[in-house]
Amino acid sequence: MSDCLHKNLVLIIENSNKLRCKTCHLTITPEELGNNHCPECYEATGKKQYDFEEIITNHSDVSQYRCEDCGVIIKTES
C-alpha cells in the first residue's frame, strides 16, 4: 500500500486520447509524442523511454482523477 495521500489530483478529461509514461507518469497526446521517446524521462535521466499506456476514457457517470505524485487513478461516481 502506498503512503501517498493523493493531494495533487488532476481530472482526466473524457474524450481525450492520451498516453501515460509508465516511468514518470507524464500524460501526453499521441500527436505531441509522435513516434518519439518520453521527453520528461529523457530530460531527467538522459535515457529514452518508449513504454507508454493508453488512458482509456469511458462515457459513463464516472470521473477519473490521477495523482500526480504516485500515478494512481481514482474513479468516482457522480
PDB file of N, CA, C and O in Angstrom:
ATOM      1  N   MET A   1       0.830  -1.178   0.000  1.00  0.00           N
ATOM      2  CA  MET A   1       0.000   0.000   0.000  1.00  0.00           C
ATOM      3  C   MET A   1       0.876   1.244   0.000  1.00  0.00           C
ATOM      4  O   MET A   1       1.891   1.293   0.694  1.00  0.00           O
ATOM      5  N   SER A   2       0.496   2.219  -0.755  1.00  0.00           N
ATOM      6  CA  SER A   2       1.259   3.449  -0.909  1.00  0.00           C
ATOM      7  C   SER A   2       1.037   4.376   0.281  1.00  0.00           C
ATOM      8  O   SER A   2      -0.042   4.398   0.873  1.00  0.00           O
ATOM      9  N   ASP A   3       2.076   5.141   0.622  1.00  0.00           N
ATOM     10  CA  ASP A   3       1.964   6.137   1.685  1.00  0.00           C
ATOM     11  C   ASP A   3       1.486   7.476   1.155  1.00  0.00           C
ATOM     12  O   ASP A   3       1.364   8.432   1.921  1.00  0.00           O
ATOM     13  N   CYS A   4       1.214   7.564  -0.128  1.00  0.00           N
ATOM     14  CA  CYS A   4       0.794   8.812  -0.764  1.00  0.00           C
ATOM     15  C   CYS A   4      -0.595   9.208  -0.265  1.00  0.00           C
ATOM     16  O   CYS A   4      -1.479   8.359  -0.149  1.00  0.00           O
ATOM     17  N   LEU A   5      -0.790  10.490   0.028  1.00  0.00           N
ATOM     18  CA  LEU A   5      -2.080  10.999   0.490  1.00  0.00           C
ATOM     19  C   LEU A   5      -2.934  11.532  -0.663  1.00  0.00           C
ATOM     20  O   LEU A   5      -4.046  12.008  -0.435  1.00  0.00           O
ATOM     21  N   HIS A   6      -2.431  11.457  -1.890  1.00  0.00           N
ATOM     22  CA  HIS A   6      -3.144  11.867  -3.104  1.00  0.00           C
ATOM     23  C   HIS A   6      -3.652  13.305  -3.005  1.00  0.00           C
ATOM     24  O   HIS A   6      -4.832  13.563  -3.240  1.00  0.00           O
ATOM     25  N   LYS A   7      -2.781  14.228  -2.663  1.00  0.00           N
ATOM     26  CA  LYS A   7      -3.157  15.633  -2.529  1.00  0.00           C
ATOM     27  C   LYS A   7      -3.009  16.408  -3.832  1.00  0.00           C
ATOM     28  O   LYS A   7      -3.496  17.534  -3.936  1.00  0.00           O
ATOM     29  N   ASN A   8      -2.346  15.824  -4.823  1.00  0.00           N
ATOM     30  CA  ASN A   8      -2.076  16.513  -6.078  1.00  0.00           C
ATOM     31  C   ASN A   8      -2.821  15.795  -7.208  1.00  0.00           C
ATOM     32  O   ASN A   8      -2.211  15.094  -8.015  1.00  0.00           O
ATOM     33  N   LEU A   9      -4.161  15.977  -7.256  1.00  0.00           N
ATOM     34  CA  LEU A   9      -5.001  15.264  -8.221  1.00  0.00           C
ATOM     35  C   LEU A   9      -5.279  16.107  -9.459  1.00  0.00           C
ATOM     36  O   LEU A   9      -5.429  17.326  -9.379  1.00  0.00           O
ATOM     37  N   VAL A  10      -5.344  15.433 -10.601  1.00  0.00           N
ATOM     38  CA  VAL A  10      -5.681  16.065 -11.873  1.00  0.00           C
ATOM     39  C   VAL A  10      -6.843  15.293 -12.483  1.00  0.00           C
ATOM     40  O   VAL A  10      -6.804  14.066 -12.578  1.00  0.00           O
ATOM     41  N   LEU A  11      -7.869  16.017 -12.891  1.00  0.00           N
ATOM     42  CA  LEU A  11      -9.021  15.392 -13.532  1.00  0.00           C
ATOM     43  C   LEU A  11      -8.617  14.903 -14.911  1.00  0.00           C
ATOM     44  O   LEU A  11      -8.012  15.639 -15.690  1.00  0.00           O
ATOM     45  N   ILE A  12      -8.958  13.653 -15.207  1.00  0.00           N
ATOM     46  CA  ILE A  12      -8.719  13.114 -16.544  1.00  0.00           C
ATOM     47  C   ILE A  12      -9.965  13.428 -17.354  1.00  0.00           C
ATOM     48  O   ILE A  12     -11.043  12.902 -17.080  1.00  0.00           O
ATOM     49  N   ILE A  13      -9.813  14.282 -18.344  1.00  0.00           N
ATOM     50  CA  ILE A  13     -10.937  14.730 -19.163  1.00  0.00           C
ATOM     51  C   ILE A  13     -11.382  13.588 -20.074  1.00  0.00           C
ATOM     52  O   ILE A  13     -10.560  12.941 -20.724  1.00  0.00           O
ATOM     53  N   GLU A  14     -12.695  13.350 -20.113  1.00  0.00           N
ATOM     54  CA  GLU A  14     -13.221  12.326 -21.005  1.00  0.00           C
ATOM     55  C   GLU A  14     -13.049  12.762 -22.453  1.00  0.00           C
ATOM     56  O   GLU A  14     -12.867  13.942 -22.751  1.00  0.00           O
ATOM     57  N   ASN A  15     -13.111  11.795 -23.328  1.00  0.00           N
ATOM     58  CA  ASN A  15     -12.947  12.015 -24.765  1.00  0.00           C
ATOM     59  C   ASN A  15     -11.556  12.518 -25.128  1.00  0.00           C
ATOM     60  O   ASN A  15     -11.363  13.105 -26.193  1.00  0.00           O
ATOM     61  N   SER A  16     -10.600  12.293 -24.258  1.00  0.00           N
ATOM     62  CA  SER A  16      -9.240  12.684 -24.586  1.00  0.00           C
ATOM     63  C   SER A  16      -8.431  11.429 -24.888  1.00  0.00           C
ATOM     64  O   SER A  16      -8.446  10.467 -24.120  1.00  0.00           O
ATOM     65  N   ASN A  17      -7.750  11.450 -25.975  1.00  0.00           N
ATOM     66  CA  ASN A  17      -6.907  10.342 -26.381  1.00  0.00           C
ATOM     67  C   ASN A  17      -5.507  10.665 -25.895  1.00  0.00           C
ATOM     68  O   ASN A  17      -4.812  11.484 -26.498  1.00  0.00           O
ATOM     69  N   LYS A  18      -5.084  10.024 -24.805  1.00  0.00           N
ATOM     70  CA  LYS A  18      -3.793  10.345 -24.210  1.00  0.00           C
ATOM     71  C   LYS A  18      -2.995   9.092 -23.915  1.00  0.00           C
ATOM     72  O   LYS A  18      -3.535   7.991 -23.804  1.00  0.00           O
ATOM     73  N   LEU A  19      -1.700   9.291 -23.791  1.00  0.00           N
ATOM     74  CA  LEU A  19      -0.770   8.246 -23.404  1.00  0.00           C
ATOM     75  C   LEU A  19      -0.099   8.668 -22.113  1.00  0.00           C
ATOM     76  O   LEU A  19       0.141   9.855 -21.894  1.00  0.00           O
ATOM     77  N   ARG A  20       0.212   7.687 -21.240  1.00  0.00           N
ATOM     78  CA  ARG A  20       0.898   7.992 -19.995  1.00  0.00           C
ATOM     79  C   ARG A  20       2.170   7.170 -19.915  1.00  0.00           C
ATOM     80  O   ARG A  20       2.153   5.954 -20.104  1.00  0.00           O
ATOM     81  N   CYS A  21       3.266   7.842 -19.636  1.00  0.00           N
ATOM     82  CA  CYS A  21       4.557   7.170 -19.482  1.00  0.00           C
ATOM     83  C   CYS A  21       4.502   6.275 -18.254  1.00  0.00           C
ATOM     84  O   CYS A  21       4.076   6.709 -17.183  1.00  0.00           O
ATOM     85  N   LYS A  22       4.928   5.037 -18.403  1.00  0.00           N
ATOM     86  CA  LYS A  22       4.895   4.091 -17.289  1.00  0.00           C
ATOM     87  C   LYS A  22       6.008   4.352 -16.280  1.00  0.00           C
ATOM     88  O   LYS A  22       5.991   3.782 -15.189  1.00  0.00           O
ATOM     89  N   THR A  23       6.967   5.196 -16.620  1.00  0.00           N
ATOM     90  CA  THR A  23       8.063   5.503 -15.704  1.00  0.00           C
ATOM     91  C   THR A  23       7.796   6.764 -14.898  1.00  0.00           C
ATOM     92  O   THR A  23       7.849   6.732 -13.669  1.00  0.00           O
ATOM     93  N   CYS A  24       7.510   7.880 -15.575  1.00  0.00           N
ATOM     94  CA  CYS A  24       7.357   9.158 -14.869  1.00  0.00           C
ATOM     95  C   CYS A  24       5.918   9.632 -14.793  1.00  0.00           C
ATOM     96  O   CYS A  24       5.634  10.628 -14.127  1.00  0.00           O
ATOM     97  N   HIS A  25       5.001   8.940 -15.461  1.00  0.00           N
ATOM     98  CA  HIS A  25       3.570   9.235 -15.454  1.00  0.00           C
ATOM     99  C   HIS A  25       3.205  10.508 -16.220  1.00  0.00           C
ATOM    100  O   HIS A  25       2.115  11.047 -16.029  1.00  0.00           O
ATOM    101  N   LEU A  26       4.089  10.987 -17.071  1.00  0.00           N
ATOM    102  CA  LEU A  26       3.757  12.120 -17.927  1.00  0.00           C
ATOM    103  C   LEU A  26       2.591  11.729 -18.817  1.00  0.00           C
ATOM    104  O   LEU A  26       2.586  10.645 -19.400  1.00  0.00           O
ATOM    105  N   THR A  27       1.604  12.608 -18.923  1.00  0.00           N
ATOM    106  CA  THR A  27       0.459  12.372 -19.798  1.00  0.00           C
ATOM    107  C   THR A  27       0.605  13.286 -21.003  1.00  0.00           C
ATOM    108  O   THR A  27       0.801  14.493 -20.862  1.00  0.00           O
ATOM    109  N   ILE A  28       0.506  12.698 -22.191  1.00  0.00           N
ATOM    110  CA  ILE A  28       0.772  13.423 -23.431  1.00  0.00           C
ATOM    111  C   ILE A  28      -0.117  12.860 -24.531  1.00  0.00           C
ATOM    112  O   ILE A  28      -0.472  11.682 -24.505  1.00  0.00           O
ATOM    113  N   THR A  29      -0.473  13.694 -25.488  1.00  0.00           N
ATOM    114  CA  THR A  29      -1.278  13.198 -26.602  1.00  0.00           C
ATOM    115  C   THR A  29      -0.371  12.465 -27.590  1.00  0.00           C
ATOM    116  O   THR A  29       0.825  12.749 -27.666  1.00  0.00           O
ATOM    117  N   PRO A  30      -0.936  11.528 -28.342  1.00  0.00           N
ATOM    118  CA  PRO A  30      -0.133  10.839 -29.359  1.00  0.00           C
ATOM    119  C   PRO A  30       0.439  11.810 -30.391  1.00  0.00           C
ATOM    120  O   PRO A  30       1.528  11.592 -30.922  1.00  0.00           O
ATOM    121  N   GLU A  31      -0.300  12.877 -30.670  1.00  0.00           N
ATOM    122  CA  GLU A  31       0.186  13.865 -31.635  1.00  0.00           C
ATOM    123  C   GLU A  31       1.428  14.586 -31.106  1.00  0.00           C
ATOM    124  O   GLU A  31       2.371  14.839 -31.855  1.00  0.00           O
ATOM    125  N   GLU A  32       1.422  14.912 -29.815  1.00  0.00           N
ATOM    126  CA  GLU A  32       2.580  15.575 -29.212  1.00  0.00           C
ATOM    127  C   GLU A  32       3.780  14.642 -29.137  1.00  0.00           C
ATOM    128  O   GLU A  32       4.922  15.076 -29.291  1.00  0.00           O
ATOM    129  N   LEU A  33       3.521  13.359 -28.900  1.00  0.00           N
ATOM    130  CA  LEU A  33       4.591  12.383 -28.761  1.00  0.00           C
ATOM    131  C   LEU A  33       5.147  11.950 -30.102  1.00  0.00           C
ATOM    132  O   LEU A  33       6.360  11.797 -30.250  1.00  0.00           O
ATOM    133  N   GLY A  34       4.269  11.747 -31.093  1.00  0.00           N
ATOM    134  CA  GLY A  34       4.714  11.196 -32.374  1.00  0.00           C
ATOM    135  C   GLY A  34       5.223   9.788 -32.154  1.00  0.00           C
ATOM    136  O   GLY A  34       4.600   9.019 -31.422  1.00  0.00           O
ATOM    137  N   ASN A  35       6.330   9.432 -32.763  1.00  0.00           N
ATOM    138  CA  ASN A  35       6.967   8.121 -32.546  1.00  0.00           C
ATOM    139  C   ASN A  35       8.219   8.280 -31.697  1.00  0.00           C
ATOM    140  O   ASN A  35       9.165   7.502 -31.817  1.00  0.00           O
ATOM    141  N   ASN A  36       8.217   9.285 -30.847  1.00  0.00           N
ATOM    142  CA  ASN A  36       9.406   9.607 -30.068  1.00  0.00           C
ATOM    143  C   ASN A  36       9.353   9.036 -28.661  1.00  0.00           C
ATOM    144  O   ASN A  36       8.383   8.387 -28.271  1.00  0.00           O
ATOM    145  N   HIS A  37      10.395   9.286 -27.922  1.00  0.00           N
ATOM    146  CA  HIS A  37      10.521   8.853 -26.531  1.00  0.00           C
ATOM    147  C   HIS A  37       9.870   9.884 -25.601  1.00  0.00           C
ATOM    148  O   HIS A  37       9.479  10.967 -26.036  1.00  0.00           O
ATOM    149  N   CYS A  38       9.762   9.535 -24.338  1.00  0.00           N
ATOM    150  CA  CYS A  38       9.188  10.431 -23.337  1.00  0.00           C
ATOM    151  C   CYS A  38      10.149  11.603 -23.103  1.00  0.00           C
ATOM    152  O   CYS A  38      11.289  11.392 -22.690  1.00  0.00           O
ATOM    153  N   PRO A  39       9.701  12.827 -23.363  1.00  0.00           N
ATOM    154  CA  PRO A  39      10.598  13.972 -23.186  1.00  0.00           C
ATOM    155  C   PRO A  39      10.951  14.227 -21.719  1.00  0.00           C
ATOM    156  O   PRO A  39      12.048  14.700 -21.424  1.00  0.00           O
ATOM    157  N   GLU A  40      10.045  13.922 -20.809  1.00  0.00           N
ATOM    158  CA  GLU A  40      10.285  14.143 -19.376  1.00  0.00           C
ATOM    159  C   GLU A  40      11.378  13.210 -18.858  1.00  0.00           C
ATOM    160  O   GLU A  40      12.295  13.650 -18.166  1.00  0.00           O
ATOM    161  N   CYS A  41      11.280  11.915 -19.194  1.00  0.00           N
ATOM    162  CA  CYS A  41      12.298  10.944 -18.776  1.00  0.00           C
ATOM    163  C   CYS A  41      13.656  11.287 -19.386  1.00  0.00           C
ATOM    164  O   CYS A  41      14.685  11.205 -18.716  1.00  0.00           O
ATOM    165  N   TYR A  42      13.650  11.668 -20.651  1.00  0.00           N
ATOM    166  CA  TYR A  42      14.906  11.986 -21.333  1.00  0.00           C
ATOM    167  C   TYR A  42      15.580  13.200 -20.699  1.00  0.00           C
ATOM    168  O   TYR A  42      16.800  13.225 -20.533  1.00  0.00           O
ATOM    169  N   GLU A  43      14.776  14.209 -20.346  1.00  0.00           N
ATOM    170  CA  GLU A  43      15.331  15.411 -19.721  1.00  0.00           C
ATOM    171  C   GLU A  43      15.884  15.099 -18.329  1.00  0.00           C
ATOM    172  O   GLU A  43      16.930  15.617 -17.940  1.00  0.00           O
ATOM    173  N   ALA A  44      15.176  14.250 -17.586  1.00  0.00           N
ATOM    174  CA  ALA A  44      15.578  13.951 -16.209  1.00  0.00           C
ATOM    175  C   ALA A  44      16.752  12.980 -16.116  1.00  0.00           C
ATOM    176  O   ALA A  44      17.625  13.137 -15.262  1.00  0.00           O
ATOM    177  N   THR A  45      16.772  11.964 -17.007  1.00  0.00           N
ATOM    178  CA  THR A  45      17.774  10.898 -16.857  1.00  0.00           C
ATOM    179  C   THR A  45      18.709  10.741 -18.050  1.00  0.00           C
ATOM    180  O   THR A  45      19.755  10.100 -17.943  1.00  0.00           O
ATOM    181  N   GLY A  46      18.337  11.321 -19.180  1.00  0.00           N
ATOM    182  CA  GLY A  46      19.129  11.137 -20.391  1.00  0.00           C
ATOM    183  C   GLY A  46      18.849   9.826 -21.104  1.00  0.00           C
ATOM    184  O   GLY A  46      19.485   9.518 -22.112  1.00  0.00           O
ATOM    185  N   LYS A  47      17.900   9.049 -20.589  1.00  0.00           N
ATOM    186  CA  LYS A  47      17.534   7.765 -21.200  1.00  0.00           C
ATOM    187  C   LYS A  47      16.231   7.923 -21.968  1.00  0.00           C
ATOM    188  O   LYS A  47      15.331   8.647 -21.541  1.00  0.00           O
ATOM    189  N   LYS A  48      16.135   7.242 -23.104  1.00  0.00           N
ATOM    190  CA  LYS A  48      14.937   7.289 -23.934  1.00  0.00           C
ATOM    191  C   LYS A  48      13.964   6.205 -23.487  1.00  0.00           C
ATOM    192  O   LYS A  48      14.265   5.014 -23.567  1.00  0.00           O
ATOM    193  N   GLN A  49      12.800   6.629 -23.017  1.00  0.00           N
ATOM    194  CA  GLN A  49      11.764   5.738 -22.510  1.00  0.00           C
ATOM    195  C   GLN A  49      10.622   5.684 -23.528  1.00  0.00           C
ATOM    196  O   GLN A  49      10.048   6.718 -23.872  1.00  0.00           O
ATOM    197  N   TYR A  50      10.296   4.497 -24.003  1.00  0.00           N
ATOM    198  CA  TYR A  50       9.251   4.334 -25.018  1.00  0.00           C
ATOM    199  C   TYR A  50       8.023   3.576 -24.486  1.00  0.00           C
ATOM    200  O   TYR A  50       7.120   3.254 -25.258  1.00  0.00           O
ATOM    201  N   ASP A  51       7.983   3.291 -23.192  1.00  0.00           N
ATOM    202  CA  ASP A  51       6.923   2.460 -22.616  1.00  0.00           C
ATOM    203  C   ASP A  51       5.764   3.336 -22.125  1.00  0.00           C
ATOM    204  O   ASP A  51       5.852   3.962 -21.069  1.00  0.00           O
ATOM    205  N   PHE A  52       4.680   3.370 -22.903  1.00  0.00           N
ATOM    206  CA  PHE A  52       3.505   4.171 -22.589  1.00  0.00           C
ATOM    207  C   PHE A  52       2.281   3.274 -22.492  1.00  0.00           C
ATOM    208  O   PHE A  52       2.235   2.197 -23.086  1.00  0.00           O
ATOM    209  N   GLU A  53       1.282   3.739 -21.727  1.00  0.00           N
ATOM    210  CA  GLU A  53      -0.005   3.059 -21.685  1.00  0.00           C
ATOM    211  C   GLU A  53      -1.068   4.050 -22.129  1.00  0.00           C
ATOM    212  O   GLU A  53      -0.981   5.246 -21.853  1.00  0.00           O
ATOM    213  N   GLU A  54      -2.073   3.529 -22.822  1.00  0.00           N
ATOM    214  CA  GLU A  54      -3.162   4.367 -23.294  1.00  0.00           C
ATOM    215  C   GLU A  54      -4.133   4.608 -22.152  1.00  0.00           C
ATOM    216  O   GLU A  54      -4.503   3.679 -21.435  1.00  0.00           O
ATOM    217  N   ILE A  55      -4.540   5.849 -21.987  1.00  0.00           N
ATOM    218  CA  ILE A  55      -5.547   6.168 -20.983  1.00  0.00           C
ATOM    219  C   ILE A  55      -6.905   5.976 -21.642  1.00  0.00           C
ATOM    220  O   ILE A  55      -7.258   6.668 -22.597  1.00  0.00           O
ATOM    221  N   ILE A  56      -7.647   5.031 -21.115  1.00  0.00           N
ATOM    222  CA  ILE A  56      -8.950   4.688 -21.676  1.00  0.00           C
ATOM    223  C   ILE A  56     -10.013   5.524 -20.984  1.00  0.00           C
ATOM    224  O   ILE A  56     -10.127   5.514 -19.758  1.00  0.00           O
ATOM    225  N   THR A  57     -10.781   6.239 -21.771  1.00  0.00           N
ATOM    226  CA  THR A  57     -11.864   7.039 -21.216  1.00  0.00           C
ATOM    227  C   THR A  57     -13.182   6.363 -21.524  1.00  0.00           C
ATOM    228  O   THR A  57     -13.337   5.702 -22.551  1.00  0.00           O
ATOM    229  N   ASN A  58     -14.120   6.538 -20.625  1.00  0.00           N
ATOM    230  CA  ASN A  58     -15.440   5.979 -20.849  1.00  0.00           C
ATOM    231  C   ASN A  58     -16.450   7.117 -20.872  1.00  0.00           C
ATOM    232  O   ASN A  58     -16.127   8.247 -20.506  1.00  0.00           O
ATOM    233  N   HIS A  59     -17.624   6.830 -21.286  1.00  0.00           N
ATOM    234  CA  HIS A  59     -18.666   7.847 -21.424  1.00  0.00           C
ATOM    235  C   HIS A  59     -19.766   7.631 -20.396  1.00  0.00           C
ATOM    236  O   HIS A  59     -20.944   7.822 -20.698  1.00  0.00           O
ATOM    237  N   SER A  60     -19.394   7.238 -19.189  1.00  0.00           N
ATOM    238  CA  SER A  60     -20.389   6.995 -18.144  1.00  0.00           C
ATOM    239  C   SER A  60     -20.382   8.146 -17.149  1.00  0.00           C
ATOM    240  O   SER A  60     -19.818   9.207 -17.413  1.00  0.00           O
ATOM    241  N   ASP A  61     -21.005   7.928 -16.021  1.00  0.00           N
ATOM    242  CA  ASP A  61     -21.047   8.941 -14.977  1.00  0.00           C
ATOM    243  C   ASP A  61     -19.880   8.797 -14.003  1.00  0.00           C
ATOM    244  O   ASP A  61     -19.975   9.228 -12.854  1.00  0.00           O
ATOM    245  N   VAL A  62     -18.796   8.202 -14.448  1.00  0.00           N
ATOM    246  CA  VAL A  62     -17.627   8.008 -13.603  1.00  0.00           C
ATOM    247  C   VAL A  62     -16.562   9.028 -13.987  1.00  0.00           C
ATOM    248  O   VAL A  62     -16.167   9.124 -15.149  1.00  0.00           O
ATOM    249  N   SER A  63     -16.101   9.789 -12.995  1.00  0.00           N
ATOM    250  CA  SER A  63     -14.999  10.721 -13.206  1.00  0.00           C
ATOM    251  C   SER A  63     -13.714  10.038 -12.774  1.00  0.00           C
ATOM    252  O   SER A  63     -13.706   9.231 -11.845  1.00  0.00           O
ATOM    253  N   GLN A  64     -12.625  10.370 -13.463  1.00  0.00           N
ATOM    254  CA  GLN A  64     -11.342   9.779 -13.126  1.00  0.00           C
ATOM    255  C   GLN A  64     -10.351  10.884 -12.796  1.00  0.00           C
ATOM    256  O   GLN A  64     -10.283  11.906 -13.478  1.00  0.00           O
ATOM    257  N   TYR A  65      -9.589  10.656 -11.738  1.00  0.00           N
ATOM    258  CA  TYR A  65      -8.542  11.574 -11.321  1.00  0.00           C
ATOM    259  C   TYR A  65      -7.238  10.805 -11.244  1.00  0.00           C
ATOM    260  O   TYR A  65      -7.229   9.621 -10.906  1.00  0.00           O
ATOM    261  N   ARG A  66      -6.139  11.470 -11.556  1.00  0.00           N
ATOM    262  CA  ARG A  66      -4.826  10.853 -11.465  1.00  0.00           C
ATOM    263  C   ARG A  66      -4.013  11.635 -10.440  1.00  0.00           C
ATOM    264  O   ARG A  66      -3.965  12.864 -10.484  1.00  0.00           O
ATOM    265  N   CYS A  67      -3.388  10.933  -9.537  1.00  0.00           N
ATOM    266  CA  CYS A  67      -2.492  11.561  -8.569  1.00  0.00           C
ATOM    267  C   CYS A  67      -1.169  11.837  -9.274  1.00  0.00           C
ATOM    268  O   CYS A  67      -0.520  10.916  -9.770  1.00  0.00           O
ATOM    269  N   GLU A  68      -0.779  13.088  -9.317  1.00  0.00           N
ATOM    270  CA  GLU A  68       0.465  13.476  -9.982  1.00  0.00           C
ATOM    271  C   GLU A  68       1.692  12.996  -9.216  1.00  0.00           C
ATOM    272  O   GLU A  68       2.776  12.904  -9.793  1.00  0.00           O
ATOM    273  N   ASP A  69       1.546  12.692  -7.938  1.00  0.00           N
ATOM    274  CA  ASP A  69       2.685  12.280  -7.138  1.00  0.00           C
ATOM    275  C   ASP A  69       3.011  10.795  -7.295  1.00  0.00           C
ATOM    276  O   ASP A  69       4.181  10.422  -7.374  1.00  0.00           O
ATOM    277  N   CYS A  70       1.972   9.941  -7.341  1.00  0.00           N
ATOM    278  CA  CYS A  70       2.237   8.497  -7.402  1.00  0.00           C
ATOM    279  C   CYS A  70       1.666   7.824  -8.656  1.00  0.00           C
ATOM    280  O   CYS A  70       1.991   6.669  -8.932  1.00  0.00           O
ATOM    281  N   GLY A  71       0.821   8.530  -9.419  1.00  0.00           N
ATOM    282  CA  GLY A  71       0.309   7.981 -10.671  1.00  0.00           C
ATOM    283  C   GLY A  71      -0.945   7.139 -10.565  1.00  0.00           C
ATOM    284  O   GLY A  71      -1.433   6.653 -11.585  1.00  0.00           O
ATOM    285  N   VAL A  72      -1.489   6.946  -9.367  1.00  0.00           N
ATOM    286  CA  VAL A  72      -2.672   6.115  -9.206  1.00  0.00           C
ATOM    287  C   VAL A  72      -3.884   6.803  -9.845  1.00  0.00           C
ATOM    288  O   VAL A  72      -3.986   8.030  -9.839  1.00  0.00           O
ATOM    289  N   ILE A  73      -4.802   5.997 -10.395  1.00  0.00           N
ATOM    290  CA  ILE A  73      -6.042   6.505 -10.969  1.00  0.00           C
ATOM    291  C   ILE A  73      -7.152   6.274  -9.949  1.00  0.00           C
ATOM    292  O   ILE A  73      -7.330   5.165  -9.445  1.00  0.00           O
ATOM    293  N   ILE A  74      -7.903   7.348  -9.649  1.00  0.00           N
ATOM    294  CA  ILE A  74      -9.007   7.276  -8.697  1.00  0.00           C
ATOM    295  C   ILE A  74     -10.284   7.536  -9.463  1.00  0.00           C
ATOM    296  O   ILE A  74     -10.392   8.536 -10.172  1.00  0.00           O
ATOM    297  N   LYS A  75     -11.263   6.636  -9.326  1.00  0.00           N
ATOM    298  CA  LYS A  75     -12.543   6.758 -10.033  1.00  0.00           C
ATOM    299  C   LYS A  75     -13.629   7.108  -9.017  1.00  0.00           C
ATOM    300  O   LYS A  75     -13.677   6.554  -7.918  1.00  0.00           O
ATOM    301  N   THR A  76     -14.508   8.051  -9.415  1.00  0.00           N
ATOM    302  CA  THR A  76     -15.631   8.428  -8.573  1.00  0.00           C
ATOM    303  C   THR A  76     -16.897   8.429  -9.412  1.00  0.00           C
ATOM    304  O   THR A  76     -16.857   8.740 -10.603  1.00  0.00           O
ATOM    305  N   GLU A  77     -18.016   8.083  -8.797  1.00  0.00           N
ATOM    306  CA  GLU A  77     -19.306   8.128  -9.497  1.00  0.00           C
ATOM    307  C   GLU A  77     -20.006   9.417  -9.167  1.00  0.00           C
ATOM    308  O   GLU A  77     -19.954   9.889  -8.031  1.00  0.00           O
ATOM    309  N   SER A  78     -20.688  10.013 -10.197  1.00  0.00           N
ATOM    310  CA  SER A  78     -21.409  11.249  -9.942  1.00  0.00           C
ATOM    311  C   SER A  78     -22.843  10.997  -9.600  1.00  0.00           C
ATOM    312  O   SER A  78     -23.595  11.941  -9.355  1.00  0.00           O
TER     313      SER A  78
END
